[in-house]
Amino acid sequence: MAWNVFKFCTALRAFGSIMIVFFLGLVGVTYYAAVVAYYGPHLFRGGFDTLIAVAFLFLFHLLLVMVLWTYATVVLTDPGGVPLNWRPLREEEKGDADPLVGLGYGIAKIGTNQSAVPGDFKNLDIGFCLKCNRLKPPRAHHCSICNRCILKMDHHCGWVANCVGALNYKSFLLFLFYTSLAAILVCLALLRVFMEIFNDDEVDLTPGKLAATFIAFVSVLGFLIMHITLVGANWTTIEFQAKDKKTGLTWRYDLGWRKNYEQVFGTEKKLWLIPVYSKDDIRRMPALQGFEYPTRPNWDPQH
């Protein structure tokens, strides 16, 4: 009897909901360890201990709000699906007010047949999904777990029970960023607790609870560094893993680190640290919509 891989994908979707509960549980353990068991009581000791507790609790709760805000945004935001009858616009179909005008991006000259052979687009970035049986925009990939094509798909993340794609990638990166900052803060704040444990002092925390806090959050740092590197070169995780090592390090979508970051975070720097975009950026930047991406001028994969 053949193994049905799609049943496995269904199981992964259900597993994602469990991971959301697990993540919230980790947040709860961390909150108990840092706030309830340790720095909360320090508020009433007076003197320098109270000042340290107030500073820690303020920073911790500020970061906690940002972690939960960005996490909820990643979970609840559609990463971007390919519309049912999507096709690239012809040049004559574009108006002067269209935000996609002026990108220098090749437009496929196709007819009304949405089941065109993929070879018809070999000189373009337009793809064709054999599973969905329809065209897909540049950098879109089919997710077997979500069972659809995702715009600029980076990966399917079990921790958020959702794909990470064009429309929620910024929120995902900010989630990693604020979680890492919270991890650093908690690790530094609880170093004193570890010292008290090793000195056999009475502490209302077990080594297991502390270890769970450190391991769960510190591991995010490496993931954040990896994604910062990928964004700087305009790679998605899927594209980086699938790249041909023989073509060197150049990448057709690499426009320089500044423009690469703007494709993810927008041009309004005052909004870079929150999971929203300005209306002007959404209107002016097709990359934020996930359908078209400018390429490097005179790009040659052999160099």
ZALUMVEX-724439 format. One line per 4 residues: number of its first residue (from 1); their letters; for each residue z, x, y of N, C-alpha, C. Coordinates in steps of 0.1 Angstrom, whole numbers, plus 5000, padded with zeros to 4 digits. Layout:
<nodes>
NUM) A) Z,X,Y,Z,X,Y,Z,X,Y | ...
</nodes>
This chain:
<nodes>
1) MAWN) 5000,5009,4988,5000,5000,5000,5000,5009,5012 | 4991,5006,5021,4990,5015,5033,5001,5012,5043 | 5005,5023,5050,5016,5021,5060,5010,5016,5073 | 5017,5006,5078,5012,4999,5090,5019,5006,5102
5) VFKF) 5012,5015,5109,5018,5022,5120,5022,5013,5132 | 5015,5001,5133,5018,4992,5144,5032,4986,5142 | 5037,4984,5130,5050,4979,5127,5060,4989,5133 | 5057,5002,5131,5065,5013,5136,5066,5012,5151
9) CTAL) 5055,5009,5158,5054,5008,5172,5063,4997,5177 | 5063,4986,5169,5071,4974,5173,5086,4978,5172 | 5089,4986,5162,5103,4990,5160,5107,4999,5172 | 5098,5007,5177,5101,5016,5188,5104,5008,5201
13) RAFG) 5096,4997,5202,5099,4988,5214,5113,4982,5213 | 5117,4978,5202,5131,4973,5200,5141,4984,5202 | 5138,4996,5197,5147,5007,5199,5149,5011,5213 | 5139,5009,5221,5140,5012,5236,5151,5004,5242
17) SIMI) 5153,4991,5238,5164,4982,5244,5177,4988,5240 | 5178,4993,5228,5191,4999,5224,5194,5012,5232 | 5184,5020,5235,5185,5032,5243,5190,5029,5257 | 5186,5017,5263,5191,5013,5276,5206,5011,5276
21) VFFL) 5210,5004,5265,5225,5001,5264,5232,5015,5262 | 5226,5024,5254,5232,5037,5251,5233,5045,5264 | 5223,5044,5272,5224,5052,5285,5235,5046,5294 | 5235,5033,5295,5246,5027,5303,5260,5031,5298
25) GLVG) 5260,5032,5284,5273,5036,5278,5277,5050,5282 | 5267,5059,5283,5269,5073,5287,5274,5073,5302 | 5268,5065,5310,5272,5064,5324,5287,5059,5324 | 5290,5050,5316,5304,5045,5315,5314,5055,5311
29) VTYY) 5310,5063,5301,5319,5074,5296,5321,5084,5308 | 5310,5088,5314,5311,5097,5325,5320,5092,5337 | 5318,5079,5340,5326,5073,5350,5341,5073,5347 | 5344,5070,5334,5358,5070,5330,5364,5084,5331
33) AAVV) 5356,5094,5326,5361,5108,5326,5363,5113,5340 | 5354,5111,5349,5354,5117,5362,5363,5109,5372 | 5362,5096,5371,5368,5088,5382,5381,5082,5377 | 5381,5074,5366,5393,5067,5362,5404,5077,5357
37) AYYG) 5400,5086,5348,5410,5095,5342,5414,5106,5350 | 5406,5111,5359,5409,5123,5366,5410,5122,5381 | 5399,5120,5388,5399,5121,5403,5405,5108,5409 | 5405,5097,5402,5411,5085,5408,5426,5087,5411
41) PHLF) 5433,5091,5401,5448,5094,5403,5450,5104,5413 | 5441,5114,5415,5443,5124,5425,5443,5119,5440 | 5438,5107,5442,5438,5101,5455,5453,5099,5460 | 5462,5098,5451,5476,5095,5456,5485,5107,5455
45) RGGF) 5480,5118,5453,5488,5130,5452,5491,5136,5466 | 5482,5133,5475,5484,5138,5489,5480,5153,5490 | 5478,5157,5503,5474,5170,5505,5460,5174,5502 | 5458,5186,5497,5444,5191,5494,5438,5184,5482
49) DTLI) 5446,5180,5473,5441,5173,5461,5435,5160,5465 | 5441,5153,5475,5435,5140,5479,5422,5142,5487 | 5421,5153,5495,5408,5156,5502,5397,5159,5492 | 5400,5167,5481,5390,5170,5471,5386,5157,5464
53) AVAF) 5396,5149,5461,5393,5136,5453,5384,5127,5462 | 5387,5126,5475,5379,5117,5484,5364,5122,5484 | 5363,5136,5486,5349,5141,5487,5342,5139,5474 | 5348,5142,5463,5341,5140,5450,5337,5125,5448
57) LFLF) 5347,5116,5450,5344,5102,5447,5333,5097,5456 | 5332,5101,5469,5322,5097,5477,5308,5102,5472 | 5307,5115,5469,5294,5120,5464,5291,5114,5451 | 5300,5113,5442,5297,5107,5429,5292,5093,5430
61) HLLL) 5298,5085,5438,5294,5071,5438,5281,5070,5446 | 5278,5078,5455,5265,5079,5462,5254,5082,5452 | 5256,5092,5444,5246,5096,5434,5245,5086,5423 | 5256,5079,5419,5256,5069,5409,5247,5057,5413
65) VMVL) 5248,5053,5426,5240,5043,5431,5225,5046,5430 | 5222,5059,5434,5208,5063,5433,5203,5064,5419 | 5212,5069,5410,5208,5070,5395,5205,5056,5390 | 5213,5046,5393,5211,5033,5387,5199,5026,5394
69) WTYA) 5198,5029,5407,5186,5023,5414,5173,5028,5409 | 5172,5041,5407,5159,5046,5402,5157,5043,5388 | 5168,5043,5380,5167,5039,5366,5162,5025,5364 | 5168,5016,5372,5163,5002,5371,5149,5000,5375
73) TVVL) 5145,5008,5385,5131,5007,5390,5121,5012,5379 | 5125,5023,5372,5116,5027,5361,5115,5017,5350 | 5126,5011,5347,5127,5001,5336,5119,4989,5339 | 5121,4984,5351,5115,4971,5355,5101,4971,5361
77) TDPG) 5097,4983,5365,5084,4983,5372,5073,4985,5361 | 5062,4977,5362,5051,4979,5354,5044,4992,5357 | 5042,5001,5347,5036,5014,5350,5022,5013,5355 | 5016,5002,5353,5002,5000,5357,4993,4998,5345
81) GVPL) 4988,4986,5343,4978,4984,5332,4964,4982,5337 | 4954,4984,5329,4940,4983,5333,4937,4968,5333 | 4932,4963,5344,4928,4948,5344,4918,4945,5333 | 4918,4933,5329,4910,4929,5318,4895,4932,5320
85) NWRP) 4890,4929,5331,4875,4930,5334,4873,4942,5343 | 4881,4952,5343,4879,4963,5352,4866,4971,5350 | 4860,4974,5361,4849,4983,5360,4848,4991,5374 | 4843,5003,5374,4842,5011,5386,4832,5005,5396
89) LREE) 4835,5005,5408,4826,4998,5418,4814,5007,5421 | 4803,5000,5423,4791,5008,5427,4793,5011,5442 | 4785,5020,5447,4786,5024,5461,4783,5013,5470 | 4773,5004,5467,4769,4994,5476,4780,4982,5476
93) EKGD) 4789,4983,5466,4799,4973,5466,4812,4976,5474 | 4812,4989,5479,4823,4993,5487,4821,4991,5502 | 4831,4985,5508,4830,4983,5523,4836,4994,5530 | 4834,4995,5543,4840,5005,5551,4855,5005,5552
97) ADPL) 4860,4993,5550,4875,4991,5550,4881,4994,5537 | 4874,4996,5527,4879,4998,5513,4886,5012,5513 | 4899,5012,5508,4907,5024,5508,4901,5035,5499 | 4892,5031,5490,4886,5041,5481,4874,5048,5486
101) VGLG) 4869,5044,5498,4858,5050,5504,4861,5064,5509 | 4852,5074,5507,4854,5087,5512,4861,5097,5503 | 4863,5093,5491,4871,5101,5482,4862,5113,5476 | 4849,5111,5476,4840,5120,5470,4841,5119,5455
105) YGIA) 4844,5107,5450,4846,5105,5436,4834,5099,5430 | 4829,5103,5418,4817,5098,5412,4819,5084,5407 | 4810,5075,5410,4811,5061,5406,4801,5058,5395 | 4806,5053,5385,4797,5050,5373,4787,5039,5377
109) KIGT) 4774,5041,5374,4764,5031,5376,4762,5023,5363 | 4769,5012,5362,4769,5005,5350,4764,4990,5352 | 4761,4984,5342,4757,4970,5343,4768,4961,5340 | 4766,4949,5335,4776,4939,5333,4782,4941,5319
113) NQSA) 4777,4949,5311,4782,4951,5297,4794,4960,5297 | 4806,4953,5295,4818,4961,5295,4821,4968,5282 | 4812,4966,5272,4814,4973,5259,4804,4985,5258 | 4801,4991,5270,4791,5002,5270,4796,5014,5261
117) VPGD) 4786,5021,5255,4789,5032,5247,4796,5043,5255 | 4807,5049,5250,4814,5059,5258,4805,5071,5263 | 4794,5074,5256,4785,5085,5259,4778,5082,5272 | 4777,5069,5276,4771,5066,5289,4778,5072,5301
121) FKNL) 4790,5076,5299,4799,5081,5310,4803,5096,5308 | 4795,5103,5301,4799,5117,5297,4799,5126,5310 | 4792,5123,5320,4793,5131,5332,4803,5125,5343 | 4810,5115,5339,4820,5109,5348,4834,5110,5342
125) DIGF) 4844,5106,5350,4857,5105,5345,4861,5092,5339 | 4852,5083,5339,4854,5069,5333,4855,5071,5318 | 4865,5065,5312,4866,5065,5298,4864,5051,5292 | 4864,5051,5279,4862,5039,5271,4873,5038,5260
129) CLKC) 4881,5028,5260,4891,5027,5250,4886,5019,5238 | 4886,5025,5226,4881,5019,5214,4890,5008,5209 | 4903,5010,5212,4913,5000,5208,4913,4987,5216 | 4912,4989,5229,4911,4978,5238,4897,4972,5240
133) NRLK) 4887,4981,5236,4873,4977,5236,4869,4974,5251 | 4873,4983,5260,4869,4981,5274,4870,4995,5281 | 4864,4995,5293,4864,5007,5301,4878,5010,5306 | 4881,5022,5309,4894,5026,5315,4892,5036,5326
137) PPRA) 4900,5035,5336,4898,5045,5348,4902,5059,5344 | 4899,5068,5352,4903,5082,5350,4918,5084,5347 | 4921,5092,5338,4935,5096,5335,4943,5085,5328 | 4937,5074,5325,4944,5063,5318,4943,5066,5303
141) HHCS) 4954,5062,5296,4955,5064,5282,4960,5052,5275 | 4957,5051,5262,4962,5039,5255,4976,5042,5249 | 4985,5034,5251,4998,5035,5245,5000,5026,5233 | 5002,5032,5222,5003,5024,5209,5015,5015,5209
145) ICNR) 5026,5020,5216,5038,5012,5216,5037,5000,5225 | 5031,5002,5237,5029,4990,5246,5016,4982,5242 | 5008,4989,5234,4995,4982,5229,4986,4979,5241 | 4984,4988,5250,4975,4986,5261,4973,5000,5268
149) CILK) 4963,5000,5276,4960,5013,5284,4968,5013,5296 | 4974,5025,5299,4983,5027,5310,4976,5036,5321 | 4977,5032,5333,4971,5040,5344,4979,5053,5346 | 4971,5064,5345,4977,5078,5347,4990,5079,5338
153) MDHH) 4988,5076,5325,5000,5076,5316,5005,5090,5315 | 5018,5091,5317,5025,5104,5314,5031,5105,5300 | 5039,5095,5296,5044,5094,5283,5051,5080,5282 | 5054,5076,5269,5062,5065,5267,5077,5069,5265
157) CGWV) 5086,5065,5274,5099,5070,5274,5109,5060,5267 | 5114,5064,5256,5124,5055,5249,5136,5052,5257 | 5140,5061,5266,5152,5059,5273,5151,5048,5283 | 5139,5045,5287,5137,5034,5297,5130,5022,5291
161) ANCV) 5126,5023,5278,5119,5012,5271,5107,5008,5279 | 5100,5018,5284,5088,5016,5292,5079,5028,5292 | 5067,5026,5295,5058,5037,5298,5061,5043,5312 | 5058,5056,5313,5059,5062,5326,5044,5064,5330
165) GALN) 5040,5057,5341,5026,5058,5345,5025,5059,5360 | 5013,5055,5365,5010,5057,5379,5020,5050,5389 | 5024,5038,5385,5032,5030,5394,5047,5032,5393 | 5052,5039,5383,5066,5042,5382,5070,5056,5380
169) YKSF) 5060,5065,5382,5062,5080,5379,5072,5085,5390 | 5070,5081,5402,5079,5086,5413,5093,5082,5410 | 5095,5070,5406,5109,5065,5403,5115,5073,5391 | 5106,5076,5381,5111,5084,5370,5115,5098,5374
173) LLFL) 5108,5104,5383,5111,5118,5387,5124,5117,5396 | 5125,5107,5404,5138,5106,5412,5150,5103,5403 | 5148,5095,5393,5158,5093,5383,5163,5106,5377 | 5154,5115,5373,5157,5128,5367,5164,5136,5378
177) FYTS) 5160,5136,5390,5165,5144,5401,5180,5140,5404 | 5182,5127,5405,5196,5123,5409,5205,5124,5397 | 5200,5122,5385,5208,5124,5373,5212,5139,5372 | 5203,5148,5375,5206,5162,5375,5217,5166,5385
181) LAAI) 5215,5160,5397,5225,5163,5407,5239,5158,5403 | 5239,5146,5397,5252,5140,5392,5258,5149,5381 | 5249,5154,5373,5253,5163,5362,5260,5176,5367 | 5254,5181,5377,5259,5194,5383,5273,5191,5390
185) LVCL) 5273,5180,5397,5286,5176,5404,5297,5174,5393 | 5294,5166,5383,5304,5163,5373,5309,5176,5365 | 5299,5184,5362,5302,5196,5355,5311,5205,5363 | 5308,5207,5376,5317,5215,5384,5330,5209,5386
189) ALLR) 5331,5196,5388,5343,5189,5390,5353,5189,5378 | 5347,5189,5366,5355,5189,5354,5358,5202,5348 | 5353,5213,5354,5357,5226,5349,5372,5228,5349 | 5378,5223,5359,5393,5224,5359,5399,5217,5348
193) VFME) 5393,5206,5344,5399,5198,5332,5398,5206,5320 | 5386,5213,5318,5385,5222,5306,5395,5233,5306 | 5398,5238,5317,5408,5249,5318,5422,5244,5314 | 5425,5232,5318,5438,5226,5315,5439,5223,5300
197) IFND) 5428,5219,5294,5428,5216,5280,5431,5229,5272 | 5424,5240,5276,5425,5252,5269,5439,5258,5271 | 5446,5254,5282,5459,5259,5285,5470,5250,5279 | 5465,5240,5271,5474,5230,5264,5482,5221,5273
201) DEVD) 5476,5219,5285,5482,5210,5294,5478,5196,5290 | 5486,5186,5294,5484,5172,5290,5473,5166,5299 | 5462,5162,5293,5451,5156,5301,5447,5144,5294 | 5444,5133,5301,5440,5120,5296,5425,5120,5292
205) LTPG) 5420,5131,5286,5407,5131,5282,5406,5140,5270 | 5397,5136,5260,5396,5144,5248,5384,5153,5250 | 5384,5165,5243,5372,5174,5244,5359,5167,5240 | 5360,5157,5231,5348,5150,5227,5341,5142,5238
209) KLAA) 5350,5136,5246,5344,5128,5258,5338,5137,5268 | 5345,5148,5270,5339,5158,5280,5326,5164,5275 | 5326,5167,5262,5314,5173,5257,5302,5164,5257 | 5305,5151,5254,5294,5141,5255,5289,5140,5269
213) TFIA) 5297,5140,5279,5293,5140,5293,5284,5152,5296 | 5288,5164,5293,5281,5176,5296,5267,5176,5289 | 5267,5174,5276,5255,5175,5268,5245,5165,5272 | 5249,5152,5274,5240,5142,5278,5233,5144,5291
217) FVSV) 5240,5149,5301,5235,5150,5314,5229,5164,5317 | 5235,5174,5312,5229,5187,5315,5216,5189,5309 | 5213,5183,5298,5200,5184,5291,5189,5178,5300 | 5192,5170,5309,5182,5164,5318,5176,5175,5327
221) LGFL) 5184,5185,5330,5179,5196,5339,5166,5202,5335 | 5165,5205,5322,5153,5211,5317,5141,5202,5318 | 5143,5189,5315,5133,5179,5316,5128,5178,5330 | 5137,5178,5340,5133,5178,5354,5125,5190,5358
225) IMHI) 5129,5201,5354,5122,5214,5358,5108,5213,5352 | 5106,5208,5340,5093,5207,5334,5084,5198,5342 | 5089,5186,5346,5081,5177,5354,5078,5181,5368 | 5087,5189,5374,5084,5194,5387,5072,5204,5386
229) TLVG) 5072,5212,5375,5061,5221,5373,5048,5214,5371 | 5049,5203,5363,5036,5195,5360,5031,5189,5373 | 5040,5183,5381,5035,5176,5393,5029,5186,5403 | 5035,5198,5403,5029,5209,5412,5015,5213,5409
233) ANWT) 5011,5211,5396,4997,5214,5392,4989,5201,5389 | 4995,5189,5391,4989,5177,5390,4985,5174,5375 | 4993,5178,5366,4991,5175,5352,5001,5163,5348 | 4996,5155,5339,5006,5146,5332,5010,5153,5319
237) TIEF) 5020,5148,5313,5025,5154,5301,5014,5153,5290 | 5007,5142,5289,4996,5140,5279,4985,5150,5282 | 4981,5151,5295,4970,5160,5298,4974,5175,5295 | 4986,5178,5298,4990,5192,5296,4990,5196,5281
241) QAKD) 4995,5186,5273,4995,5189,5259,4982,5189,5252 | 4972,5182,5258,4959,5181,5253,4949,5191,5259 | 4953,5199,5268,4944,5208,5275,4939,5218,5266 | 4927,5223,5269,4920,5233,5261,4924,5247,5267
245) KKTG) 4932,5255,5259,4937,5267,5263,4925,5277,5267 | 4913,5275,5262,4902,5284,5264,4896,5282,5278 | 4899,5271,5285,4893,5268,5298,4902,5274,5309 | 4912,5282,5306,4920,5288,5316,4930,5279,5322
249) LTWR) 4935,5282,5334,4946,5275,5340,4942,5265,5351 | 4929,5265,5354,4924,5256,5364,4923,5242,5359 | 4925,5232,5368,4926,5218,5364,4919,5211,5375 | 4910,5202,5371,4901,5195,5380,4908,5187,5391
253) YDLG) 4920,5182,5387,4928,5174,5397,4938,5181,5405 | 4938,5195,5403,4948,5203,5411,4942,5205,5425 | 4948,5199,5435,4944,5200,5448,4953,5209,5457 | 4962,5216,5450,4972,5223,5458,4985,5216,5457
257) WRKN) 4996,5223,5457,5009,5217,5454,5013,5206,5464 | 5009,5208,5477,5013,5197,5487,5006,5184,5484 | 4993,5185,5483,4985,5172,5480,4989,5166,5466 | 4992,5175,5457,4996,5170,5443,5009,5162,5444
261) YEQV) 5019,5167,5452,5031,5160,5454,5029,5147,5462 | 5020,5148,5471,5018,5135,5479,5012,5125,5470 | 5004,5128,5460,4998,5118,5451,5009,5111,5443 | 5021,5117,5442,5032,5111,5435,5042,5104,5444
265) FGTE) 5046,5112,5455,5056,5107,5464,5051,5101,5477 | 5038,5102,5480,5033,5096,5492,5034,5106,5503 | 5028,5103,5515,5028,5112,5526,5039,5110,5536 | 5047,5099,5534,5058,5096,5543,5070,5104,5537
269) KKLW) 5073,5116,5542,5084,5124,5537,5098,5117,5538 | 5099,5109,5548,5112,5102,5549,5115,5092,5537 | 5105,5089,5530,5106,5080,5518,5106,5088,5505 | 5105,5101,5505,5103,5109,5493,5115,5107,5483
273) LIPV) 5127,5105,5489,5139,5105,5481,5144,5091,5476 | 5136,5081,5479,5139,5067,5475,5126,5062,5467 | 5128,5053,5458,5117,5048,5449,5109,5037,5456 | 5104,5040,5468,5095,5030,5474,5084,5038,5482
277) YSKD) 5073,5031,5485,5062,5037,5493,5060,5029,5506 | 5055,5036,5516,5051,5029,5528,5038,5020,5525 | 5037,5010,5533,5025,5002,5532,5012,5009,5535 | 5013,5018,5545,5001,5026,5548,4997,5035,5537
281) DIRR) 5007,5042,5530,5003,5050,5519,4997,5043,5507 | 5002,5031,5505,4996,5023,5494,4982,5019,5498 | 4979,5016,5510,4966,5012,5515,4956,5024,5515 | 4961,5036,5520,4952,5047,5522,4950,5056,5510
285) MPAL) 4960,5056,5500,4959,5065,5489,4956,5058,5476 | 4944,5059,5472,4940,5053,5459,4948,5058,5447 | 4952,5071,5448,4959,5077,5437,4972,5069,5434 | 4979,5063,5444,4991,5056,5442,4988,5043,5435
289) QGFE) 4976,5038,5435,4972,5026,5428,4968,5029,5414 | 4965,5041,5411,4962,5045,5397,4948,5044,5392 | 4938,5041,5401,4925,5039,5396,4915,5050,5399 | 4917,5058,5410,4908,5068,5413,4915,5081,5418
293) YPTR) 4911,5092,5414,4917,5105,5418,4907,5115,5423 | 4909,5121,5435,4899,5131,5440,4901,5144,5431 | 4890,5151,5430,4890,5163,5422,4887,5175,5430 | 4890,5187,5425,4888,5199,5432,4873,5201,5435
297) PNWD) 4870,5206,5447,4856,5209,5450,4851,5220,5442 | 4838,5219,5436,4832,5229,5429,4840,5234,5417 | 4847,5224,5411,4856,5228,5399,4847,5232,5387 | 4851,5243,5381,4844,5249,5369,4854,5251,5359
301) PQH) 4854,5244,5347,4864,5245,5337,4864,5259,5330 | 4854,5267,5333,4853,5280,5326,4860,5291,5334 | 4865,5287,5346,4872,5297,5354,4885,5293,5359
</nodes>
